[in-house]
Amino acid sequence: MENEKSDLTMLNRRQLTVTGVKKIKSSAPEQIVLVLQNVGLVINGSDLFVESASIQTGEVSIVGLVKALRYTGVTDKRKFSFKSMFR
């Protein structure tokens, strides 16, 4: 599992396929948060929704207008808490 890769494929900012996904942390029309092997991936946009997801293959397909992709180094709840951020 340490060598597991993650790939992103985007078509015209309207279709995004991500491989190597461990978990869909949250999904909303403006933001989808995915957990990959060692990082998080935040997808911002409009009218976003998860079209398909496979736990077996780790592939997630997202449709909607993608405006930004951002990797985060925080994927473990023990490392970060939203409570501490808003104190």
Contacts in CASP RR format, 6 or more apart in sequence:
PFRMAT RR
TARGET T0000
AUTHOR 0000-0000-0000
METHOD contacts of the structure
MODEL  1
MENEKSDLTMLNRRQLTVTGVKKIKSSAPEQIVLVLQNVGLVINGSDLFV
ESASIQTGEVSIVGLVKALRYTGVTDKRKFSFKSMFR
1 37 0 8 1.000
2 37 0 8 1.000
4 20 0 8 1.000
4 37 0 8 1.000
5 19 0 8 1.000
5 20 0 8 1.000
6 18 0 8 1.000
6 19 0 8 1.000
6 20 0 8 1.000
6 21 0 8 1.000
6 36 0 8 1.000
6 37 0 8 1.000
6 41 0 8 1.000
7 17 0 8 1.000
7 18 0 8 1.000
7 19 0 8 1.000
7 20 0 8 1.000
8 16 0 8 1.000
8 17 0 8 1.000
8 18 0 8 1.000
8 69 0 8 1.000
9 16 0 8 1.000
9 17 0 8 1.000
10 16 0 8 1.000
10 17 0 8 1.000
10 66 0 8 1.000
13 65 0 8 1.000
13 66 0 8 1.000
13 67 0 8 1.000
14 63 0 8 1.000
14 64 0 8 1.000
14 65 0 8 1.000
14 66 0 8 1.000
15 61 0 8 1.000
15 62 0 8 1.000
15 63 0 8 1.000
15 64 0 8 1.000
16 43 0 8 1.000
16 61 0 8 1.000
16 62 0 8 1.000
16 63 0 8 1.000
16 66 0 8 1.000
17 59 0 8 1.000
17 60 0 8 1.000
17 61 0 8 1.000
17 62 0 8 1.000
18 34 0 8 1.000
18 36 0 8 1.000
18 41 0 8 1.000
18 59 0 8 1.000
18 60 0 8 1.000
18 62 0 8 1.000
19 57 0 8 1.000
19 58 0 8 1.000
19 59 0 8 1.000
20 36 0 8 1.000
20 37 0 8 1.000
20 58 0 8 1.000
20 59 0 8 1.000
21 34 0 8 1.000
21 35 0 8 1.000
21 36 0 8 1.000
21 53 0 8 1.000
21 58 0 8 1.000
21 59 0 8 1.000
21 60 0 8 1.000
22 35 0 8 1.000
22 36 0 8 1.000
22 37 0 8 1.000
22 58 0 8 1.000
23 34 0 8 1.000
23 35 0 8 1.000
24 32 0 8 1.000
24 33 0 8 1.000
24 34 0 8 1.000
24 35 0 8 1.000
24 50 0 8 1.000
24 53 0 8 1.000
24 60 0 8 1.000
25 33 0 8 1.000
25 34 0 8 1.000
25 35 0 8 1.000
25 40 0 8 1.000
26 32 0 8 1.000
26 33 0 8 1.000
27 33 0 8 1.000
27 48 0 8 1.000
27 49 0 8 1.000
27 50 0 8 1.000
28 48 0 8 1.000
29 46 0 8 1.000
29 47 0 8 1.000
29 48 0 8 1.000
29 49 0 8 1.000
30 44 0 8 1.000
30 45 0 8 1.000
30 46 0 8 1.000
30 48 0 8 1.000
31 42 0 8 1.000
31 43 0 8 1.000
31 44 0 8 1.000
31 45 0 8 1.000
31 48 0 8 1.000
32 42 0 8 1.000
32 43 0 8 1.000
32 48 0 8 1.000
32 50 0 8 1.000
32 62 0 8 1.000
33 40 0 8 1.000
33 41 0 8 1.000
33 42 0 8 1.000
33 43 0 8 1.000
34 40 0 8 1.000
34 41 0 8 1.000
34 43 0 8 1.000
34 60 0 8 1.000
35 41 0 8 1.000
35 75 0 8 1.000
36 75 0 8 1.000
38 73 0 8 1.000
38 75 0 8 1.000
39 71 0 8 1.000
39 72 0 8 1.000
39 73 0 8 1.000
39 75 0 8 1.000
40 71 0 8 1.000
40 72 0 8 1.000
40 73 0 8 1.000
40 74 0 8 1.000
40 75 0 8 1.000
41 69 0 8 1.000
41 70 0 8 1.000
41 71 0 8 1.000
41 72 0 8 1.000
42 68 0 8 1.000
42 69 0 8 1.000
42 70 0 8 1.000
42 71 0 8 1.000
42 72 0 8 1.000
43 62 0 8 1.000
43 66 0 8 1.000
43 68 0 8 1.000
43 69 0 8 1.000
44 66 0 8 1.000
44 67 0 8 1.000
44 68 0 8 1.000
44 69 0 8 1.000
44 70 0 8 1.000
45 64 0 8 1.000
45 65 0 8 1.000
45 66 0 8 1.000
45 67 0 8 1.000
45 68 0 8 1.000
46 64 0 8 1.000
46 65 0 8 1.000
46 67 0 8 1.000
47 64 0 8 1.000
47 65 0 8 1.000
48 62 0 8 1.000
48 63 0 8 1.000
48 64 0 8 1.000
48 65 0 8 1.000
48 66 0 8 1.000
49 62 0 8 1.000
49 63 0 8 1.000
49 64 0 8 1.000
50 60 0 8 1.000
50 61 0 8 1.000
50 62 0 8 1.000
51 61 0 8 1.000
51 62 0 8 1.000
51 63 0 8 1.000
52 59 0 8 1.000
52 60 0 8 1.000
52 61 0 8 1.000
53 59 0 8 1.000
53 60 0 8 1.000
53 61 0 8 1.000
54 60 0 8 1.000
74 80 0 8 1.000
END
